Amino acid sequence: MALLDTARAVGFTRGVLGGNRRWLVVAALAWGIRAIQIVRHPSSKMIYLEVIEPGETLTISALGPAPTRREVRGSERARRKLRRREARARVLFFRARNRHRVL
């Protein structure tokens, strides 16, 4: 596979961009082999197959990867920080309200 990749790259550079007919043929052959490989081995694979009758519903959902420990710790840290900020804001609000109270 590495040789084929190299042949495609060098063939394109020297054949298409450089104007060398032999390298152009090498590039065309390399690209043709690669195209045949892609057609013969498609990347998508069937996971599930079932016939759906009229009136039936199909729901497709995908879950992402589970969060890493670092992500969990970061979100917990952010939650704690937000709670502290809200508590400070409440305290400052009540202090300011009591300070400006007129009897």
Steps between C-alpha positions, in 0.01 A plus 500: 500500500786739578654438158167573334465825696850604402435415135183710504674799660812493286300419187272794557787738576731399216235386252213745531685802634840424344382384161683165492292250303643186669419631848156599376438137403630384840265746674203384291571135579547571872176701518318229305620227737392711796155557347456126445598435864241751623227349284580143604518578874245763600558651843138490619378181666143397567429466871127432507238414239127467546196563283277781627130459441268796437410670830815385682747753633877487483705696752872538447718644773871513550679555827839657498795357685485498878659806659856460620596549864653834411175617340294383799731679745492813288120510488476439876750779559300736278177410684660571841638829374157605370334409832756707695452795264120483540530476880731806508258692279209418736701613804601825333141562390361460853781708654433781253126480565549519877745788470260720309191429704325815624319483831 
